[in-house]
Amino acid sequence: MTFDDFAGSNPAAIKIMAVLPGAPHFSAKKYFQMELFNRRNEIAHWGYVNSKQEEAQLCHTLAVAILAILQEMDRSTVNVF
């Protein structure tokens, strides 16, 4: 199952995605890539470190959200075997 399939079918993942700003308009994978990993690349590769508190808080929220979804994925695969 792909990340998008899981995020769109698992009840806990659906709840997590529902509270993220702008998330319903994109696939979960594309959303996290655009909103979290691209921001990380700005810092790590392009030296942009002048982010505002709101941006930092959003990144923290997104990191916690993606980790929670990955934990749900781990739990669901444990039950398969």
Sequence and secondary structure as in RCSB ss.txt:
>XXXX:A:sequence
MTFDDFAGSNPAAIKIMAVLPGAPHFSAKKYFQMELFNRRNEIAHWGYVNSKQEEAQLCHTLAVAILAILQEMDR
STVNVF
>XXXX:A:secstr
  HHHHHHH HHHHHHHHTSTTGGGS HHHHHIIIIIHHHHHHHTT      HHHHHHHHHHHHHHHHHHHHHHH
HHHTT 
